[in-house]
């Protein structure tokens, strides 16, 4: 399998007084189609690692290649293009817009991608149908259950066919039944070739992955 994400000596220090070393120099390769979980105590550096991998933050030092393209030292436009075309994100808090229907929320997730407006609607409909939400397509997420809202959020993240899906505590607000449903969806997406990086406190969720990384005090170990 080819490397899709490759960190080499990547570190992140925040310039507080004294400086905070949120992530110590880390070298890590995630291959195309892998399912990787990231665990560790609160404040350990899991979110820092996820933000760096997702190009939501910049490293203080080191090299980070996405699909062979160096992102450190590149322009913000380059990072935005990679994030918009190759990455999808799912968060614990859903981040769906009230007053917009499910299908509109999914379409908005592709606003900065390469797809034209007409194509976005078709892709959004296809993604919601795959999530089992064809009957809720025109519903306001504020009137949906937590499990339904998370499935809309996953649909939004995968509608544009990203190469990598980053999930930050994707089951944190769900009961056990909905957690099982979301994990089944993630397994299905991974089986279709999507690379998954899932940050979680839940040992059962972490165990779904092919490989588990642990972050403690800013240091990453397998």
Secondary structure as the mmCIF struct_conf table of DSSP 4:
data_model
#
loop_
_struct_conf.conf_type_id
_struct_conf.id
_struct_conf.beg_label_comp_id
_struct_conf.beg_label_asym_id
_struct_conf.beg_label_seq_id
_struct_conf.end_label_comp_id
_struct_conf.end_label_asym_id
_struct_conf.end_label_seq_id
STRN STRN1 UNK A 3 UNK A 14
BEND BEND1 UNK A 17 UNK A 18
STRN STRN2 UNK A 20 UNK A 31
TURN_TY1_P TURN_TY1_P1 UNK A 32 UNK A 33
STRN STRN3 UNK A 35 UNK A 39
TURN_TY1_P TURN_TY1_P2 UNK A 42 UNK A 43
BEND BEND2 UNK A 44 UNK A 45
HELX_RH_AL_P HELX_RH_AL_P1 UNK A 46 UNK A 53
TURN_TY1_P TURN_TY1_P3 UNK A 54 UNK A 55
BEND BEND3 UNK A 56 UNK A 57
BEND BEND4 UNK A 60 UNK A 60
STRN STRN4 UNK A 61 UNK A 66
TURN_TY1_P TURN_TY1_P4 UNK A 67 UNK A 68
STRN STRN5 UNK A 69 UNK A 70
TURN_TY1_P TURN_TY1_P5 UNK A 72 UNK A 73
BEND BEND5 UNK A 74 UNK A 74
HELX_RH_AL_P HELX_RH_AL_P2 UNK A 76 UNK A 86
STRN STRN6 UNK A 87 UNK A 91
TURN_TY1_P TURN_TY1_P6 UNK A 92 UNK A 93
HELX_LH_PP_P HELX_LH_PP_P1 UNK A 96 UNK A 97
TURN_TY1_P TURN_TY1_P7 UNK A 98 UNK A 99
BEND BEND6 UNK A 100 UNK A 100
STRN STRN7 UNK A 101 UNK A 101
HELX_RH_AL_P HELX_RH_AL_P3 UNK A 102 UNK A 108
TURN_TY1_P TURN_TY1_P8 UNK A 109 UNK A 112
BEND BEND7 UNK A 113 UNK A 114
HELX_RH_AL_P HELX_RH_AL_P4 UNK A 117 UNK A 130
TURN_TY1_P TURN_TY1_P9 UNK A 131 UNK A 132
HELX_RH_3T_P HELX_RH_3T_P1 UNK A 134 UNK A 136
TURN_TY1_P TURN_TY1_P10 UNK A 137 UNK A 138
BEND BEND8 UNK A 139 UNK A 139
STRN STRN8 UNK A 140 UNK A 140
HELX_RH_3T_P HELX_RH_3T_P2 UNK A 141 UNK A 143
BEND BEND9 UNK A 144 UNK A 144
HELX_RH_AL_P HELX_RH_AL_P5 UNK A 146 UNK A 158
TURN_TY1_P TURN_TY1_P11 UNK A 159 UNK A 160
BEND BEND10 UNK A 163 UNK A 163
STRN STRN9 UNK A 164 UNK A 168
BEND BEND11 UNK A 169 UNK A 169
TURN_TY1_P TURN_TY1_P12 UNK A 170 UNK A 173
HELX_RH_AL_P HELX_RH_AL_P6 UNK A 176 UNK A 191
TURN_TY1_P TURN_TY1_P13 UNK A 192 UNK A 193
STRN STRN10 UNK A 195 UNK A 199
BEND BEND12 UNK A 201 UNK A 201
HELX_RH_AL_P HELX_RH_AL_P7 UNK A 203 UNK A 206
TURN_TY1_P TURN_TY1_P14 UNK A 207 UNK A 208
BEND BEND13 UNK A 209 UNK A 210
STRN STRN11 UNK A 211 UNK A 216
TURN_TY1_P TURN_TY1_P15 UNK A 217 UNK A 218
STRN STRN12 UNK A 219 UNK A 221
#
